[in-house]
Amino acid sequence: MTEETRRFGTEVGRLLDLVVHSLYSDREIFLRELVANAADATDKRRFLALSDGALALPENAAIRISSDKAAKTIRIEDSGVGMSKEELAENLGTIARSGTASFTAQLAQAKPEERPSLIGQFGVGFYSAFMVAEKVEVISAKAGTTQAWEWISDGRGEYTLKSAERGAPGTTVILHIKPDAEEFLEPIRLKTIIRKWADHITLPVEVEENGKFETATEGKALWRKNRAEITQEDYADFYRHVGHHFDDPFATIHWRAEGTVEFNALLFIPSQKPFMPVEESRESKLRLHVKRMFITDDAKLLPNWLNFVVGVVDTEDLPLNVSREILQSTPVLEKIRKALVNRVLSELKAKAKDAEAFKSFLDNFGAVMKEGIYEDTGHATEIAGLLRFASTKEEATTLEDYIARMPEGQNDIYYLAGDAAHLKASPQLEGFAEKGFEVLLLPDAIDAFWPGRLGSFKEKKLVSVSQAGNLFAADDVPEAITNLCTKLKDALGTEVSAVSASSRLKDSPAMLVAAEGGPDLAMQRLLRRAGRPVFGLPPKLEINPTHKLVEALAAKEDVKDAASLLLNLAKLQDGDLPDNPAEFVKQVSASLAENA
């Protein structure tokens, strides 16, 4: 028997510990890497067989994985191109020496349709085996030869090469499992890993259980098939599988992008909001595949405001770092992201033509879409144009339709943000109703923020009703009311920035409005509830000069207690609470007793 011991290339000694302990975030990745290598080797042989029929793959070609609990070993076998003694030394004796990369370089003259889909890097990825194995054996026979060779190493600086026996061309990797990695000896664990990371590669992956090999992969990448070959049932089944949903998709987006960047995408927009027992990350979990092999669902392929979209993106153009877990910063990824956002927006615009169906979508995901107006200035106008809003005149209206209904004399888009229970009854709306000005009613928390970020739509400025006091300046205010405003301001001090008479109030005695240049009242409430500082001046208190309560107060000399009561009443009307509820109850009780 021919046998020799060699030392790893110098760089292996320096980097093997890094590969095993730092390069990969999850030990189970070892199986993805070894399956990727086996798939590559099989694709190489299939390609070479185009010009040499003697290298044709056997009919039952597959990647077969078995475990022996007694011996504490895992075997991964393939019928691929195999390796000679020299290739074993080259590919496994020098880290980052990639047989795949070398082979790919030889394909420059081949026709695109003849090129195999090579997903592995036989080099760094192979060494991930040492995360779970204390010793690794590789037995390989190169296709077209009869001689087999065995490579053996414990990953500590040396490896052994010796002649071996193998009945057919291909490669067998035998892992002698570490005591702390025996979970991987369970067939169900192996199947779960395969389904997670390699479910859609073209070559079957079989796992042995109870003495019988069973296919652990689907073997079909639905996103790479022609749409004409796929039924709606196929799409729905895949949607439920990839998104863990139980409904049918609201929209299915399946296309192949071609040009400077090529990729296949199969995306789904849910028809129902998924049930989440706990709050999950806002980030997109779209699955990224490179050459069918799952890489990550943490590539942030879509922005947060489209995080409800599920599906798969598969490309061959994306460079990865050596561990294939962390994406390199690359213009390719940015181009893919841009194309995905534009395609989803196009689909939503098409769906918006069916108002009833689109209403259901907005009920589920409208609040998330609004976040896009705030976060994504490049698409803010497009997103705003898609949304529908309740108003004082319509149950649901687009901004374009709102503008079309604006009466003569109205120049801005007016909105009121706040708690849904208080919007329609807000005193802020009284003057707008009299003028015939429609007001958008915005009940979501994000509604306090996005209008200010958007600024305008179709050259019409978005203005909070709490900041539209210039429309309702009272004329010919009686001197008694003017004096009352002064006394109220003195009594309230820094709690308000000013007190003035207003013509916008019709039925309510008073209300709070935002100070000039300050934040909208709804934003102020959210900031306070979140324990955040509120910037800008305190709100203004506007009083109704024709209201009986205000007229009665104007006749009094001392309005200190009444001023506090009036301020708290204004807060309550906006869905806010008095700063001191107990004191407010005392004030109300005293007032009732006085007038009983």
N, C-alpha and C positions, 0 to 999 in steps of 0.2 A: 504494500500500500504506500502510495506516495503521500508524504505529509510534510508540511513545513510551517513554521511559526514566523509571523512577521509583526512588526510594530505598525500601529496606525500612523498615518501621515501626521506630521508635527501639529497641524492645526486641529486634529481630532483630540489629541491630548488636552489641548487648551479649551476646546469648546464642548466636548461631550457632556461635561457636568452641567454646563449652561443649558444644553438641549434637554437634558433629563429633568432638571430641577426648576428651570426658569422660563423656558421658551413656550411651553404649553400651559394653559390655565386649567385643563381638565385631563386627568389620566386616560379617560376613555378615548381620547383622540388617537391613541396608538392604533386602534383598530381601523379607524378611518384611513390613516396613512398607509397601513399595510394593504388594505383593500384597494386603495387608490393605486398603489404600486402594482398590484396584481392585475387590475383592470388595464393599466398602461401596457403591461407586458403582453396581455392578450390582444390589445389593439395593435401593438407593433407586429405581432405574428400575423394577424389578419391582414394588415397592410402589405407585409412582405409576401404573403401568399398570392397577392394579385399578380406578381411576376414570377413566382415559383410555386407551382401547385403542390409540390412535395411538402411545403410548410403549412398546408391547410389545417385549420383547427379541427379537432374532433367534433362530432355532431353534438355531443352533450357537454360542450365546454362551459365551465362555470368556476366560480371561486368557492371552494369548499372549506368550511371552518369546523373544527371539532375540538373537543376538550377531553382531557383525561384527568379526573379528579384524583385518582390514586397516584399517578405519576406527576401531577400538578403541571401539566403542559397544555398548551394551545397550539394547534396546527392550522396554518393557512396555506392552502394549496391552489395552484392555478395551472392552466395549460398554455401559458404564454410562451414568449419567445425564448425564455431561459437565458442563462449566462454561462460563459466559459470561465475557466480558472482566472484568466487575465481580467475579465470583466467583473468577476466577483471582487478581485483585489482593487480594481479601479473604482467601482461603484460603491463598495462597502468599506473600503479601506481608507478612503479620503472623504472627509465630511464635505457636504455640498457639492460633491462630484455627482452630477445628475445624469444617469443613463437616458432619462426622458429628454432632458435639455439637449444632450448630444444627438439623440435620434431626431428630435424636432428640427435641429439645424440642417439635417440631411433632406428635409422635405420641401426645401425651397422651390424645387422644380416640379413638385407633384401638383396635380390638379386639386383644387380645394375639396371637391367631393370625394377624393380618394384619401384625404388625410384623416388619420384616426383621431379620436378625441382623447388626448392625453391629459389626465387629471393629476398625476402624481409627480413627485420629485424624488426619484430613488436616490437618496442621500440623506439629507437632514430628516425628512419624514421617517425614514427607516429607523433612525436612532431613537425615535420616540418609543420604540419597543422596550428600551431599557428603563422606561418609567415603571413598567410592571414586571419585567423579566430580569432575573439574576444571571441568566445565560441565554444566548440566542444562537440557534443553528439555522443555516440556510443551505438547503440541498437543491442544486439547480443543474439541469441538462439543457444545453442550447439546442433549439430546433435545428434539425439538419445534421446533428451529430449523435453519437451513441455514448459519449463519455459524460459522466456526471461528476460534479465536484461539491464538496461540502465546506462551508465557511462557518467557523465556530468562534465565539468570543463572549467574555463576561463584561465587555465594555470598559476594561480597566487599563487599556494601553496596547494590548496585543490581540491578534486573532490568528487562528490556525486554518490552513487550507489543506484539504486532503481529498483523494479520489473517493468516489461514492457510487452507489447504485440508485438509479431511478428508472422505472419502467417506461416512462414516456417524457417527451420534452416538457419543460415548465419549471416551476419553482415551488418548493415547500419551505415555509418558515415555521420553525418550532420554537416556542417561547417557554422557558422554564420559569414559572411564575413565582414571584416573591411571596413570602408569607402574608404580607399586608395587602396583597392584591388578589387573593383567592376568590373574591366576588366575581371576577371575570371568568372563572371556570364554569359558571352556571350558564347553560345554553340560553335561558330566557334573558339573561343579562346581555349576552352577545347579540341576540336578536334585536333587543331594544336599541342597542347602540347602532346596529346596521340600519334599522328603520329610521333612526334619527339623522344619521349622517350620510348614508349612501343608498337611500331608498329608490333612487331613480336612475342609477347608472344602467347602461344597456345590458351588461353582463349579469346573469343571475348570480346571486350570492346565497349559498345554501349553508345552513347550520345543522349539525348533527345533534339529534336528541333521541334518546332511547334506541340507539343503533340505526336510526334512519335519518337521511339528509332531507331537510325540508327547506323550500325556498323562503328566504326572509325578506326579500325585496319585491316591490311591485314591478320593477324593471321597465316602467314606461314613464317618461317625462311628459306629462300631458301638455305642458306649455310648449314643447317642441313639435307637437303634432299639428297637422293642418286642421284648421277650424272645421272644415267640411267633414272631417272624420270623427268629430266629437259631438256627442249628444248633450242635451241640456241636463240629463241625468248624470252624465259623466262630470260635467262642470259642477253640479250641485254636490255630488259626492266628494269631489276634490276640495271644494270650498269648506265643507264640514270637517274634512280631515285636516287641512292646513290651518284653518282658523279656529277649530274647536267650537264651531257654532252648530245650532240645530235648525236654523231657519233656512230659507232659500235666499240666495243673494239678490239684492236690489238691482245690482248691475254687475256684469261680467266684462272685463276688459282684457282681451287676448290679442296680442300683436307681436310682430317681429320688427324691431327697429333696425334699419339699415342705413349705412352712410359712414360718417367718420367713426362712429361707435356703433357696434352691433350687439344686440341682446334680444332675448326672448322674455316676454313678461306675461304673466297670467295673474291679474288682480281682480279682487272682488270687493264690492261695497255692500256691507250687510244691510238687510232689511229691518233688522231689529238691533237695539242696543244690547251688547252682550252683558250677561249677569256677572258682576264682579263682587265677590263677598268682601274683598278688601280693595283699597285704592291701589291701582297699578301705575306703573311708570307712564308718563305722557308720551314717551318716545315711540316712534314707529317700530314695529317688529316685523316688517316685511322681510321675507327670507331671501338671502343672497346665495345663489349657487354659481360656481365657476365650473363650466364644462360638466354640468349635471350634479356635481358633488356639492352638498350643502356646506357652506363656509360659516355663515353667521346670520343671526336675526337681529344683530346689533349694529348694522351698517348705517342706520338712520337714513334709509333711502328716500323716505318721504318726511316732510316737516311734521311737527307735532300736531298741527291743525288738520292733518290727514291721517292721524294715527289709527283711525278706525278701519282703514283699508288693509286687507290681508292678501297674501298671495306670495308669488315667487318671481324673482328676477334672475335670469341665467345668462351669463356672458362668458366669452372667451377672451375678452380684451383687457381684463382687469388684472394688473400686477398685484401680487400679494407679498407680504414679507415671508421670511423663511418658514415661520410656523403655520402660515396660511390661516391664522386666526385673526390677525390684526391687519386691517387694510392700510396700504400705503396711501399717503396723501397724493392724489393724482387727479389731473384734469378729467380723466376718463370717468371717474366716479361722479364728479360734479356734472358732467354732461348727461350721465344716466339719471341723476336726480332731477335735473331740469326737465328732461324728456318725460319722466314719470309724472311730475306735477302738471305739466301742460296737458298730458293725455288724460289724466283724471279730471281736470277742469273741463276739458272738451266733452267728456262723457257726462258730467254733471249738467253742463249747459244743454245737452241733448235731452237729458232726462227731465229738465225743468220745463219742457214744453208740455208735459202732462202734469198739470197743476195739482191734481188730487194725489197722484203717486208721489210727487215731489214734496208735498206737504208732510207725508209720513216720514220721508227721509229727514226733513228739517226738524221735525218733532224729536227725532232721535239724535241728530248730529249737528243741528243748527248752532247750538252754543259752542261746540268745538270749532266749527267753521269760523265763527266770529273771532276766535282767537287768532285766526290767520290774518284778519284785517289789522290787528294790532302788531303781530309778529313779522308778517311778510309784506313789507311795503311794495315789493315788486308785483305782487298779485292782489293787493288790497282792493283795488277798484273792481277787479273781476269777481272777487269773492262777494263784495258788497252787492254787486249787481245780481248775484244768484239768490241772495237771501230774501226771505219774506218777513214782514214785520206787522204786528198788530198796531192799530192806530185808533184815534178817536172817531174815525169814519169807516174803517174797514177791519175785517177780521185778519186779513193777511194782504199785504201790499208790497210790491217791489218799490225800490227807490225811484225807478223811472216812472212808474204809474203815479206815485205820490207827486212827482214834479209836474206831470201832465195835469193833475187836478188842482194845482196851486192857483188860488184866485188872484185877481189883479191886486197889486199892492203887497203881496207876499214875495219876499226875495230869498228867504232862507228855508232850509229844512229844519223843523223843530222836533225835538225829542224830549222825552221824560224817562229817565232811568230810575229804577227803584224796585221795591218789593211788589210782586204781582198783585197782592191783596190790596195795596193802597193806590195803585196807579190811577185807575179810572175815577176814583173819588178825590184825587188830589186837588187842593185849592189852586195849585199852579196852573190848572187847565181852564179855570173859570174865564179869564179874559180872552184866551185863545178861542174858546167856543163862541163868545160874542162876536169876535172879529171874523169867524168862519175859517180860521187857520187850523188845518189838520196837524195833529201831533202824534208822532210815533211813540208807542208805549213799549219800553224795553225792560223786561223783567230779569234778565240774566246778570250775574255778577260782572261778567266781562263787558256788559253794556255801559258800565261807568267809564270804561277806558278806550274802547276802539273808536267812538265817534271823534274824539279829540285827535287821535292818531291819523284817521282818514282825512279829517279836515273838511273836505268837500266832495261832492259827487255831481258830475255833469255841470261843473262850475257853480253849483249851489252849496253854500256853506252850511255845515251841520251845526246847529246852535241848541244848547240845552235851554229848556224853558226857564230854568232857574237863573240863567244868565242873559235873559232877554228883557230886562227891566226897562230898557230904553223905549220899548213899544208902549209902555203903560205909565208914563210919568203923569201924575195927576195935575190938572190945571185948576187954578183958582182955589187953592186949598184954604179953608177958613183958618183964621189966626189961632183959634182954640186948638185945632188939630195940629198946627205947626208947633205950638207950645207943648202939646202932648208928646209929640215926637222928641222934642228936646228933653222933656222930663223922663221919658222912657229910656232914652239913651244914657242919661245920667244915672238912672237906677240900675241899668244892666251893665254898665261899664264896658269892660273888654269882652264880655260874652257875645256882643254883636259889634260889627264895624260901623253900622249906621242904622237909624230908624227913619223911615219916610212913608208918606202917604202914597198909595198906588191906586190906579183905576182898574187894575186887572182883577181885583177881588170883587165878587158879587154877593156870595152867600157866607163867606168865612170872614172872621174879624181880623185875622192876621196870618202871615206865613213867612217862612224863611226863604231867602234867595241867596245865591252865591255872590260874594263881593266881586267887584270889578277886577278882572284878571286872575281871580282865584279859581280853585278847582270846583268842578260840579259838586252839588250837594251829595249825590249818590256816591261819588268817589270818596268824599270826605267820610261818609258813614263806613264804607268798606275799610278805609285806612284805620279808622278808630277801632273797629271791631277786630282788626288784625294786630292791634297794638302798635301800629306804625304812626310816626308823627304826621300831622296834617299841616302842610305848608300853606302859605298865603294868609290873607286877612280872615278874621271870623266872618260868618255870614251876616247879611243884612236882614233886618226885620221890617217887613212891609205891613202897613195897617190899612184897613178899609175905612175910609173917612165917613162912609154912609151907614156903617153897621151900628146897631143900637148899643152894643157893648162899648165900642170905641167912643161913641158920642157921650155915653155915661162917664167913661174914664176922663174925657176931656173936661168935664165939669168938676173933677176932683183936684185937690191940691197935692195930696200925697198918693202917689201911684207906685210906691216901691214894691209892695206885695203884689199888686195887680200886674206889674211889669214882669215879674218872675212867672206868675201864672200864665200870662199871655204868651210868653216865650215857650213854656212847656207845652201849651196847647198847640202851638205851631209845630213843635217837634213831633208830637203825637200824630198830627195830621199827615206827616211825611213818613210815618212808620218808624220814627226814632223814639228813644226813651228819654225821659227827664234825667238830668245828671243825678238828682237825688229823689228817687221815687217816693220815699217815705215823706219827705218834706212837701212834695207835690200833693200827696194825699191830704196832708194837713191843710194846705192852702185851699184845696177844693172843698174840704169839709167846712172850713171857716167861712168860705164864700156862700155855701149853701145855707149855713146856719144864719148868716147875716141877712139873707134874702128870704128866709122861710116865713 
